[in-house]
Amino acid sequence: MKRLFALLLISCLFGTAPGVAQTDASSSQSDDSDYYVGAEDLLDIQIWGHPDLSGPARVDFNGMLQLPRVGEFTAAGRSLAELTDYLTERYQLLDSSIPNVIITVTQYISKSVTVIGEVRKPGRYGFRTIPDIWAVILEAGGTTGTADLSRVQIVRESVSTGETETFSVDLSDGIESTPPEELPLLQAKDSIVIDAIGAGNATGKNIKVLGAVRTPGIYRLSIAENVTEAIAASGGYLPNADLGKVRLTRTIDGHAISYQLDLKGYLYDARPAADLVLQPDDVITIPDKESIFSHIVNNVIKLAPVITTVLSLTLVARR
């Protein structure tokens, strides 16, 4: 068994492993001019008479877009109207015969929610505007007959602390009897976890693997002894996975405890004490890498009080 998992780990972590397909959004694309492009969004760029410049283009994990004859530039954070004007101007500077550029969004991955567990089509779903939890569940094909709607979980990584937070919501009254104002507001990159009836009482059977893996979901504890085997069993990590900040959340005596694991150091530098042995009901979360832009902004925010103090002292000294 250990040899089998070692082979699976190598093929999943360093090769291309099969996984759940990321489903496109079904949202209306009639007017996206005010839509702000985000990381991982898939765009379709059309320039009449120039098939060499037309076709699909994916915004990368850092919000950058690379196009022929234009090169690499920041796309995330711009509205589709701004991006259209920008590319039209750039291309016309290169060739005045080029007409206006037409850009549409074909996948809204930057505003996506992952649904795992007892639904008919588990996967990652993108939306122009993230709807309520019922709409996301219906997009995933609805629940199976064994779904426990009394304790649906929403797993979210806190932007401020980086900690994994879990919220529970009772949807057992059904879609017609649940007031919209009582539904939790979903955020981009949330994961909705729907267990099977009785799974909460069957301790020692399940673990959850969430975040930047090819097949997030609920797995039997018997398939993996440790964190790296669990990641392998879930299809391997995605290119944007931050292996240096993997989190394992565990409940001990009714209290949730979170461990931050440096799997990058463990896998590449053979650093010990990073690959924990799993216990019942563990939750493994693999976060996305922070973009360079976000890193700069966060550092500026952290330094803002210091900068303000220095400026104040400088002004006082000049007086």
URHURA-V933061 format. One line per field, one symbol per residue. ss: DSSP state (h for helix, s for strand, l for the rest). phi: phi as a letter, one per 20 degrees, with the letter a starting at -180 (. if undefined). burial: I if it has 16 or more other C-alpha atoms within 10 Angstrom, else O. Layout:
BEGIN
ss->???
phi->???
burial->???
END
This chain:
BEGIN
ss->lhhhhhhhhhhhhhllllllllsllllllllllllslllllsssssllllhhhlsssslllllsssslllssssllllshhhhhhhhhhhhhhhlllllllsssssslhhhsssssslslllssssllllllhhhhhhhlllslllslhhhssssssllllllssssssllllllllllhhhllllllllsssslslllllllllsssssslslllsssshhhllshhhhhhhlllslllslhhhsssssssllssssssslhhhhhhhlllllllslllllsssslslllhhhhhhhhhhhhhhhhhhhhhhhhhhhl
phi->.ffffffffffffccdefbffeeffdffdfbdgefefcgmfddddccgncffddpfbefefenecdcfmdnebfdfnefffffffffgfffffebfefffedccedbeffddcedcoecfcgrdcdcfcfeffffffffenneefdfeefbfdddbefffdmfedcddcedffnffddggfeefeecgmfcdddfegnffeefndccdccnecfcfrdcfffebebfffffffenneegefefecfdddceclndecddedefffffddlffmddffecgmfcdcdffffffffffffffffegfffffffffffffff
burial->OOOOIOOIIOOIIOOOIOOOOIIIIOOOOOOIOOIIIIIIIIIOIIIOOOOOIIOOIIIIIIIIIOIOOOOOOIIIOIIIOIIIOOIIIOIOOOOOOIOIIIIIIIIIIIIIIIIIIIIIIIIIIIIIOIOOIIOIIOIIOIIOOOIIIIIIIIIIIOOOOOIIOOOOOOIOOOOOOOOOOOOOOIIIIIIIIIIIIOIOOOOOIIIIIIIIIIIIIIIOIOIIIOIIIIIIIIIIIIOIIIIIIIIIIIOOOOOOOIOIIIIIOIOOOOOOOIIOOIIIIIIIIIIIIOIOOOOOOOOOOOOOOOOOOOOOOOOOOOO
END
